Every structure is written in C-alpha cells, then in structure tokens.
C-alpha cells in the first residue's frame, strides 16, 4: 500500500473542463415507461447559489485541506483516496464514501472535482473516502462490498475510524455501485447527485427503516426521481440550491438547473447536501465561506478511456 500526505499526488489533473459543457448529458440512458408524479415542486425558495465564487475562498479551503490528513491507498481493487479534517473526532464522526460516475477515474476525479476542498467546505465531522469505480458501463464494479472497502481503509490509515454514521454519495453512473451497497446494514444515508437512472432498490431500502435518509439532487434524472418520490409521501421537495441551506427532512428531492457535471465540479451541491444529513460540524467548520469553487485553469489532456468529445466550459451566474 502507498500513502501520500495531503494533495501530494498531483499527476492526475486532466479532463475537468471536458466535463463542464452545457451539452454534456447523462452517463446512461435507460428506456422507461412509468407513471410520473403530478405533484409540483414548491417554487417558493431562496434563489439558487451562484456556482463560482472569488478565488480568495479557494485559498482558505486549500489551507484547510493541507491542515487535514490525506492518504492515497493503492489496493488490489484500485486506488482509494481518504481525507480527514484537522479537527476530526472519530467519536462523533460519520464515514462518507463518494463514488464518481463514468468518463473519469478516481485520481482525476479527486483532483479535478477538488473533492478534498468540497469536503472541507461542507464543514462536517467525517472521514471521507473516494474509491475507484467504473469509468464506463462495461467496467466491472471495483468495490461490490462496502464492508470490504471500509475494512481495507481501516487497515491502512493511522487514525481511528468513525464510530457513528455510514453515508454513500454517488454521482451519475455511481448508481451501479450504490445499488450493491444497499444491502449493508450499517448504511444509513444515500446522497444522489443526478444518479437515479433506474430504480435500483432505493424505494424498498427507504421503506425498510425510518432511520434511512435520502438526498436526491436532480438535473436530468427527473423521470425516475418523480417515480421514486411519488411513493415516498414524506418527501420534502425543493426547487434549486438555496443559499440558506436545505431544509431538515429525512427525504429530500431537489431539482436544479445547475447542470449534470457542475453538480460535482461547482462546489455547491455536494457541500450543501453533506450539511443536510445531520452530521455534526467540526469545531473550525468554514461555514462563513460562500459555497462554490472558482474555475481553475486545468490543462487539457485526452485520456484513452475518454469516449466523449470535449465541450466548452460553461460558467453559470444565477440571480443573487
């Protein structure tokens, strides 16, 4: 196993700008013929957060990332990135596992999505893991067992593992991995970032326990999302990514126009969702910082496994 200190593995910066295009669409397309909910989403909300913020905030986040602890583990099932904030407390912490979607690998996602910065921006007390996952729909699932992933990380880092919550976060094609993890009895929360391309067992999972939480943030996966939440009547529906934060609810259905790729690159949706799942904040949580990450100059590098053409970057400025 190989471990590096925070942000020491820099060689994977590549295709972030490829993923920001206004023409980018879903990782997969699955034909459906389901009855859809006619219940409208409540349009009374605080205006959506602007995706990009001044670079000064990025500098603060970079400092927090470097003050934390970062491991890059090379395992028999691929690379796993692990990050903990400087004031991490295992006694009250959650374990948060982020799974990337298609057209990218874990090292590129870690760097180009600036995941450590987004985790720091959330302010929650958690040990964050980012494992390898399928880059195309033909790739096998790297970690079919969530328990094995947790054991592997526990064996190769030198801090205590969280004693409380287990949370899975997935973007887009990550639903294939999340579907396998729903059988893990320790999993209590699922966060989906435009990942509901099929109903893969979430309805049954949500009905199994009132302790199960779901945050479903949607840009282009509304058809299956409408179907799922039609059968979850306690769903709290939200239009946009509100500046004041998401409301308290066991089940959240958030519709946004931010964009499929911007949900994982903009630095808004992910921290906002993590703040909404009931995990305590660390003592020095940067909650005074505006959500969002400023765009960075990322060199263009075509990888042999990228099947999509490049798209022009899209900067989104929403009403204050």
VOPAGU-2260 file (C-alpha; in pm, 1 decimal, decimal comma):
REM VOPAGU-2260
SITE   aa  ch    i         X         Y         Z
SITE  UNK   A    0       0,0       0,0       0,0
SITE  UNK   A    1     115,4     351,4     -71,8
SITE  UNK   A    2      11,4     657,4     128,0
SITE  UNK   A    3      84,1    1018,3      47,8
SITE  UNK   A    4      34,6    1334,4     254,4
SITE  UNK   A    5    -234,5    1584,1     163,7
SITE  UNK   A    6    -257,5    1659,3    -207,2
SITE  UNK   A    7      84,5    1510,1    -281,2
SITE  UNK   A    8     -50,0    1307,3    -569,8
SITE  UNK   A    9     -88,2    1577,2    -834,1
SITE  UNK   A   10     -21,9    1396,7   -1159,2
SITE  UNK   A   11    -384,3    1316,2   -1237,7
SITE  UNK   A   12    -511,6    1667,3   -1316,4
SITE  UNK   A   13    -671,0    1631,3   -1657,5
SITE  UNK   A   14   -1015,1    1642,4   -1800,2
SITE  UNK   A   15   -1224,1    1857,1   -1565,1
SITE  UNK   A   16   -1302,9    2108,3   -1835,1
SITE  UNK   A   17   -1420,5    1829,6   -2061,2
SITE  UNK   A   18   -1695,9    1761,5   -1810,8
SITE  UNK   A   19   -1832,1    2114,3   -1774,1
SITE  UNK   A   20   -2009,8    2154,8   -2104,4
SITE  UNK   A   21   -2363,3    2268,5   -2142,9
SITE  UNK   A   22   -2414,9    1985,9   -2389,2
SITE  UNK   A   23   -2296,1    1711,4   -2152,2
SITE  UNK   A   24   -2573,0    1467,5   -2071,1
SITE  UNK   A   25   -2637,1    1151,5   -1873,1
SITE  UNK   A   26   -2389,0     872,8   -1836,0
SITE  UNK   A   27   -2651,1     617,8   -1933,9
SITE  UNK   A   28   -2991,1     612,7   -2097,3
SITE  UNK   A   29   -3249,8     358,7   -1986,8
SITE  UNK   A   30   -3592,3     346,6   -2153,0
SITE  UNK   A   31   -3875,4     375,4   -1902,4
SITE  UNK   A   32   -4249,5     368,0   -1911,3
SITE  UNK   A   33   -4352,3     461,8   -1560,3
SITE  UNK   A   34   -4633,0     676,1   -1430,6
SITE  UNK   A   35   -4492,1    1007,3   -1312,6
SITE  UNK   A   36   -4596,2    1217,9   -1018,6
SITE  UNK   A   37   -4804,6    1522,4   -1095,9
SITE  UNK   A   38   -4722,5    1686,0    -762,1
SITE  UNK   A   39   -4540,6    2014,7    -828,7
SITE  UNK   A   40   -4216,9    2106,4    -660,9
SITE  UNK   A   41   -4253,8    2402,3    -427,4
SITE  UNK   A   42   -4119,4    2704,0    -615,7
SITE  UNK   A   43   -4103,9    2921,5    -305,6
SITE  UNK   A   44   -3735,9    2910,8    -223,4
SITE  UNK   A   45   -3430,7    3124,5    -177,2
SITE  UNK   A   46   -3260,8    3186,5    -513,7
SITE  UNK   A   47   -3002,2    2931,7    -619,1
SITE  UNK   A   48   -2642,0    2979,8    -523,1
SITE  UNK   A   49   -2404,6    3106,0    -788,2
SITE  UNK   A   50   -2172,9    2823,1    -888,3
SITE  UNK   A   51   -1846,3    3017,9    -876,7
SITE  UNK   A   52   -1700,7    3235,5    -601,6
SITE  UNK   A   53   -1386,3    3450,0    -567,6
SITE  UNK   A   54   -1051,7    3272,0    -560,9
SITE  UNK   A   55    -988,2    3402,7    -208,4
SITE  UNK   A   56   -1223,6    3138,3     -72,4
SITE  UNK   A   57   -1030,8    2870,5    -258,5
SITE  UNK   A   58    -712,1    2975,7     -79,2
SITE  UNK   A   59    -877,6    2929,4     259,2
SITE  UNK   A   60   -1004,4    2587,7     156,3
SITE  UNK   A   61    -660,9    2486,5      29,3
SITE  UNK   A   62    -517,0    2573,0     370,0
SITE  UNK   A   63    -781,0    2360,2     543,3
SITE  UNK   A   64    -714,8    2069,4     309,6
SITE  UNK   A   65    -341,1    2084,3     376,7
SITE  UNK   A   66    -405,0    2102,9     750,2
SITE  UNK   A   67    -600,6    1778,2     731,6
SITE  UNK   A   68    -480,1    1426,8     657,9
SITE  UNK   A   69    -479,8    1268,2     312,4
SITE  UNK   A   70    -395,2     912,9     213,7
SITE  UNK   A   71    -378,4     766,3    -134,8
SITE  UNK   A   72    -403,8     389,4     -98,5
SITE  UNK   A   73    -315,2     155,9    -382,3
SITE  UNK   A   74    -517,6    -161,5    -332,1
SITE  UNK   A   75    -598,4    -474,9    -526,4
SITE  UNK   A   76    -929,4    -310,9    -621,2
SITE  UNK   A   77    -783,9      19,2    -731,9
SITE  UNK   A   78    -686,8     348,1    -574,1
SITE  UNK   A   79    -873,0     483,9    -271,8
SITE  UNK   A   80    -834,6     844,3    -154,6
SITE  UNK   A   81    -905,6     916,6     212,6
SITE  UNK   A   82    -923,0    1258,3     378,8
SITE  UNK   A   83    -995,5    1374,2     732,3
SITE  UNK   A   84   -1015,3    1736,8     855,2
SITE  UNK   A   85    -759,1    1859,8    1105,1
SITE  UNK   A   86   -1010,0    1864,9    1391,4
SITE  UNK   A   87   -1162,4    1527,1    1308,5
SITE  UNK   A   88   -1320,8    1348,5    1605,9
SITE  UNK   A   89   -1382,5     977,7    1548,7
SITE  UNK   A   90   -1628,1     954,7    1838,2
SITE  UNK   A   91   -1889,4    1170,2    1666,2
SITE  UNK   A   92   -1776,1    1145,7    1302,5
SITE  UNK   A   93   -1954,3     993,7    1006,1
SITE  UNK   A   94   -1792,5     785,2     736,0
SITE  UNK   A   95   -1870,1     940,8     395,8
SITE  UNK   A   96   -1792,1     745,6      78,2
SITE  UNK   A   97   -1806,4     936,4    -251,9
SITE  UNK   A   98   -1836,1     735,4    -576,1
SITE  UNK   A   99   -1759,4     902,6    -909,1
SITE  UNK   A  100   -1950,5     842,4   -1230,9
SITE  UNK   A  101   -1843,6     747,6   -1582,7
SITE  UNK   A  102   -1584,1     901,9   -1815,2
SITE  UNK   A  103   -1333,9     965,2   -1536,5
SITE  UNK   A  104   -1114,4     768,8   -1296,3
SITE  UNK   A  105   -1067,7     816,9    -925,1
SITE  UNK   A  106    -738,5    1008,6    -938,3
SITE  UNK   A  107    -873,0    1252,2   -1197,0
SITE  UNK   A  108   -1198,8    1293,9   -1003,9
SITE  UNK   A  109   -1008,1    1361,7    -681,8
SITE  UNK   A  110    -803,5    1638,9    -839,9
SITE  UNK   A  111   -1037,7    1793,0   -1096,9
SITE  UNK   A  112   -1350,7    1784,8    -879,4
SITE  UNK   A  113   -1138,2    1922,7    -591,9
SITE  UNK   A  114   -1311,2    1677,6    -361,1
SITE  UNK   A  115   -1097,6    1749,9     -56,2
SITE  UNK   A  116   -1184,3    2119,2     -86,8
SITE  UNK   A  117   -1553,3    2035,9    -118,0
SITE  UNK   A  118   -1538,0    1805,9     183,5
SITE  UNK   A  119   -1366,3    2080,8     381,1
SITE  UNK   A  120   -1629,1    2331,7     266,9
SITE  UNK   A  121   -1908,2    2108,6     397,0
SITE  UNK   A  122   -1764,0    2153,2     745,4
SITE  UNK   A  123   -1894,1    1818,6     869,0
SITE  UNK   A  124   -1701,1    1590,6    1102,4
SITE  UNK   A  125   -1632,7    1293,7     878,0
SITE  UNK   A  126   -1374,3    1059,5     737,9
SITE  UNK   A  127   -1412,1    1088,0     361,4
SITE  UNK   A  128   -1331,4     802,4     123,3
SITE  UNK   A  129   -1323,5     812,6    -256,6
SITE  UNK   A  130   -1272,4     465,6    -408,8
SITE  UNK   A  131   -1216,9     359,7    -766,3
SITE  UNK   A  132   -1538,7     297,8    -961,2
SITE  UNK   A  133   -1643,3     206,0   -1317,6
SITE  UNK   A  134   -1538,9     460,2   -1581,4
SITE  UNK   A  135   -1773,6     308,1   -1842,4
SITE  UNK   A  136   -2086,3      96,5   -1825,9
SITE  UNK   A  137   -1883,1    -205,0   -1937,1
SITE  UNK   A  138   -1639,0    -184,0   -1646,6
SITE  UNK   A  139   -1691,6    -417,3   -1350,4
SITE  UNK   A  140   -1774,8    -268,9   -1012,6
SITE  UNK   A  141   -1448,2    -215,1    -829,5
SITE  UNK   A  142   -1591,2    -243,4    -477,8
SITE  UNK   A  143   -1905,9    -459,7    -472,9
SITE  UNK   A  144   -1874,2    -483,4     -93,4
SITE  UNK   A  145   -1888,6    -163,1     109,1
SITE  UNK   A  146   -1777,0    -356,4     416,2
SITE  UNK   A  147   -1460,9    -470,7     238,2
SITE  UNK   A  148   -1382,8    -111,7     140,0
SITE  UNK   A  149   -1421,3       5,6     499,3
SITE  UNK   A  150   -1201,3    -277,8     630,8
SITE  UNK   A  151    -934,1    -203,1     372,6
SITE  UNK   A  152    -920,7     163,4     468,0
SITE  UNK   A  153    -917,8      81,4     840,0
SITE  UNK   A  154    -618,7    -147,9     788,9
SITE  UNK   A  155    -409,6     116,3     614,9
SITE  UNK   A  156    -464,3     451,0     784,7
SITE  UNK   A  157    -330,3     559,6    1121,5
SITE  UNK   A  158    -633,0     731,8    1274,9
SITE  UNK   A  159    -944,7     590,3    1437,8
SITE  UNK   A  160   -1241,2     503,9    1219,4
SITE  UNK   A  161   -1575,9     679,6    1275,4
SITE  UNK   A  162   -1798,2     529,2    1540,0
SITE  UNK   A  163   -2135,1     658,3    1415,8
SITE  UNK   A  164   -2279,7     706,2    1066,4
SITE  UNK   A  165   -2211,4     549,4     723,8
SITE  UNK   A  166   -2305,0     763,4     421,8
SITE  UNK   A  167   -2276,8     683,8      48,9
SITE  UNK   A  168   -2265,6     966,6    -206,5
SITE  UNK   A  169   -2281,2     893,7    -579,7
SITE  UNK   A  170   -2272,9    1095,4    -899,6
SITE  UNK   A  171   -2431,5     975,6   -1223,5
SITE  UNK   A  172   -2318,4     621,6   -1314,4
SITE  UNK   A  173   -2221,9     562,5    -949,6
SITE  UNK   A  174   -2571,2     419,1    -902,4
SITE  UNK   A  175   -2437,6      78,9   -1011,2
SITE  UNK   A  176   -2205,8      70,2    -711,7
SITE  UNK   A  177   -2461,2     217,9    -470,9
SITE  UNK   A  178   -2713,2     -48,3    -571,5
SITE  UNK   A  179   -2477,1    -316,4    -438,3
SITE  UNK   A  180   -2418,8    -128,7    -114,4
SITE  UNK   A  181   -2783,2    -101,2      -9,0
SITE  UNK   A  182   -2758,1    -446,1     149,5
SITE  UNK   A  183   -2504,0    -320,0     404,0
SITE  UNK   A  184   -2693,3    -284,9     735,5
SITE  UNK   A  185   -2464,9      -4,3     854,6
SITE  UNK   A  186   -2550,1     224,1     561,5
SITE  UNK   A  187   -2797,2     486,2     683,9
SITE  UNK   A  188   -2781,3     767,1     425,2
SITE  UNK   A  189   -2765,2     789,3      46,4
SITE  UNK   A  190   -2690,4    1114,7    -136,9
SITE  UNK   A  191   -2751,2    1112,0    -512,3
SITE  UNK   A  192   -2611,8    1375,6    -744,2
SITE  UNK   A  193   -2809,0    1320,5   -1065,7
SITE  UNK   A  194   -2769,5     944,4   -1029,4
SITE  UNK   A  195   -3120,1     798,2   -1048,5
SITE  UNK   A  196   -3115,7     646,5   -1396,9
SITE  UNK   A  197   -3307,8     343,3   -1276,3
SITE  UNK   A  198   -3494,4     248,3    -958,8
SITE  UNK   A  199   -3224,5      19,1    -820,6
SITE  UNK   A  200   -3380,1     -65,4    -484,5
SITE  UNK   A  201   -3394,4     272,8    -312,7
SITE  UNK   A  202   -3770,5     255,6    -260,2
SITE  UNK   A  203   -3750,7     -71,2     -69,5
SITE  UNK   A  204   -3441,7      48,4     117,9
SITE  UNK   A  205   -3615,0     367,5     230,3
SITE  UNK   A  206   -3918,0     171,9     345,5
SITE  UNK   A  207   -3708,6     -74,2     545,1
SITE  UNK   A  208   -3613,5     175,0     815,6
SITE  UNK   A  209   -3717,8     518,5     931,7
SITE  UNK   A  210   -3351,9     575,0    1011,1
SITE  UNK   A  211   -3261,5     568,5     640,5
SITE  UNK   A  212   -3207,6     910,3     480,5
SITE  UNK   A  213   -3208,6    1014,2     115,4
SITE  UNK   A  214   -3094,4    1336,7     -50,3
SITE  UNK   A  215   -3168,4    1326,8    -423,2
SITE  UNK   A  216   -3036,2    1627,2    -620,2
SITE  UNK   A  217   -3154,4    1616,4    -979,8
SITE  UNK   A  218   -3072,4    1793,4   -1304,4
SITE  UNK   A  219   -3165,6    1548,8   -1580,1
SITE  UNK   A  220   -3278,7    1236,7   -1391,7
SITE  UNK   A  221   -3626,3    1366,4   -1314,6
SITE  UNK   A  222   -3826,4    1081,5   -1470,1
SITE  UNK   A  223   -3716,2     806,6   -1232,2
SITE  UNK   A  224   -3687,7    1057,5    -948,8
SITE  UNK   A  225   -4051,6    1159,1    -993,9
SITE  UNK   A  226   -4149,9     793,6    -985,3
SITE  UNK   A  227   -3947,0     718,0    -672,6
SITE  UNK   A  228   -4068,0    1015,1    -472,2
SITE  UNK   A  229   -4428,2     958,4    -574,7
SITE  UNK   A  230   -4412,9     650,8    -349,9
SITE  UNK   A  231   -4234,0     834,2     -68,5
SITE  UNK   A  232   -4507,1    1073,5      51,0
SITE  UNK   A  233   -4293,6    1225,6     326,6
SITE  UNK   A  234   -4055,2    1366,5      64,0
SITE  UNK   A  235   -3964,1    1732,9     110,2
SITE  UNK   A  236   -3941,1    1888,4    -237,9
SITE  UNK   A  237   -3708,0    2180,1    -301,5
SITE  UNK   A  238   -3656,1    2389,8    -613,1
SITE  UNK   A  239   -3294,5    2495,9    -656,9
SITE  UNK   A  240   -2994,7    2502,1    -425,8
SITE  UNK   A  241   -3096,6    2751,7    -155,8
SITE  UNK   A  242   -2842,6    2986,3      -2,2
SITE  UNK   A  243   -2989,0    2928,9     342,7
SITE  UNK   A  244   -2927,0    2554,7     320,0
SITE  UNK   A  245   -3152,1    2260,4     255,4
SITE  UNK   A  246   -3443,6    2204,8     495,1
SITE  UNK   A  247   -3438,1    1937,7     760,5
SITE  UNK   A  248   -3607,5    1625,5     629,3
SITE  UNK   A  249   -3545,7    1251,0     612,7
SITE  UNK   A  250   -3616,3    1253,9     237,5
SITE  UNK   A  251   -3515,6    1546,8      16,9
SITE  UNK   A  252   -3587,3    1582,1    -355,3
SITE  UNK   A  253   -3403,3    1881,3    -500,0
SITE  UNK   A  254   -3449,1    1994,9    -862,5
SITE  UNK   A  255   -3184,4    2229,8   -1000,2
SITE  UNK   A  256   -3072,9    2386,4   -1328,6
SITE  UNK   A  257   -2707,1    2393,9   -1226,6
SITE  UNK   A  258   -2606,6    2111,8   -1463,9
SITE  UNK   A  259   -2513,1    1745,0   -1456,8
SITE  UNK   A  260   -2135,1    1792,1   -1429,6
SITE  UNK   A  261   -2149,0    2117,6   -1235,5
SITE  UNK   A  262   -2314,4    1925,2    -952,5
SITE  UNK   A  263   -1974,8    1767,9    -882,4
SITE  UNK   A  264   -1742,8    2045,5   -1000,7
SITE  UNK   A  265   -1911,4    2364,0    -880,9
SITE  UNK   A  266   -1859,4    2317,4    -507,9
SITE  UNK   A  267   -2221,7    2390,3    -420,6
SITE  UNK   A  268   -2439,7    2079,3    -442,4
SITE  UNK   A  269   -2203,6    1838,5    -266,7
SITE  UNK   A  270   -2122,1    2054,6      40,4
SITE  UNK   A  271   -2486,9    2162,9      61,8
SITE  UNK   A  272   -2606,8    1801,4      62,2
SITE  UNK   A  273   -2349,9    1696,3     322,8
SITE  UNK   A  274   -2462,2    1975,3     553,4
SITE  UNK   A  275   -2820,8    1846,9     529,5
SITE  UNK   A  276   -2770,8    1490,3     657,2
SITE  UNK   A  277   -2743,8    1558,8    1029,4
SITE  UNK   A  278   -2370,5    1507,2    1081,3
SITE  UNK   A  279   -2207,6    1736,5    1342,3
SITE  UNK   A  280   -1974,9    2010,0    1221,8
SITE  UNK   A  281   -1607,8    2018,1    1313,0
SITE  UNK   A  282   -1510,2    2287,1    1560,1
SITE  UNK   A  283   -1349,9    2506,6    1292,5
SITE  UNK   A  284   -1607,0    2447,2    1019,5
SITE  UNK   A  285   -1576,9    2719,4     748,8
SITE  UNK   A  286   -1949,6    2788,6     747,3
SITE  UNK   A  287   -1883,6    3158,6     694,6
SITE  UNK   A  288   -1736,6    3089,1     349,5
SITE  UNK   A  289   -1970,7    3112,5      48,1
SITE  UNK   A  290   -2042,0    2782,7    -119,5
SITE  UNK   A  291   -1884,2    2726,5    -458,7
SITE  UNK   A  292   -1540,1    2691,2    -614,9
SITE  UNK   A  293   -1386,5    2934,4    -860,5
SITE  UNK   A  294   -1288,1    2796,2   -1202,1
SITE  UNK   A  295    -925,9    2698,4   -1238,9
SITE  UNK   A  296    -703,9    2670,0   -1541,2
SITE  UNK   A  297    -688,8    2295,2   -1597,1
SITE  UNK   A  298    -458,7    2173,0   -1875,1
SITE  UNK   A  299    -635,0    1974,2   -2145,1
SITE  UNK   A  300    -521,5    1614,1   -2159,3
SITE  UNK   A  301    -701,9    1347,9   -2359,9
SITE  UNK   A  302    -711,6    1008,4   -2190,7
SITE  UNK   A  303    -750,3     690,3   -2392,1
SITE  UNK   A  304   -1059,5     587,8   -2195,7
SITE  UNK   A  305   -1246,9     913,2   -2253,0
SITE  UNK   A  306   -1514,9     844,6   -2511,3
SITE  UNK   A  307   -1677,7    1185,1   -2523,7
SITE  UNK   A  308   -1568,0    1488,4   -2726,0
SITE  UNK   A  309   -1455,0    1799,8   -2535,9
SITE  UNK   A  310   -1710,9    2064,6   -2456,3
SITE  UNK   A  311   -1661,5    2434,6   -2395,0
SITE  UNK   A  312   -1662,5    2534,3   -2026,6
SITE  UNK   A  313   -1990,6    2679,3   -1906,1
SITE  UNK   A  314   -1987,5    2941,7   -1631,9
SITE  UNK   A  315   -2316,7    2979,3   -1450,3
SITE  UNK   A  316   -2416,9    3300,8   -1280,9
SITE  UNK   A  317   -2751,2    3277,7   -1105,6
SITE  UNK   A  318   -2957,0    3553,6    -951,0
SITE  UNK   A  319   -2842,6    3660,9    -603,6
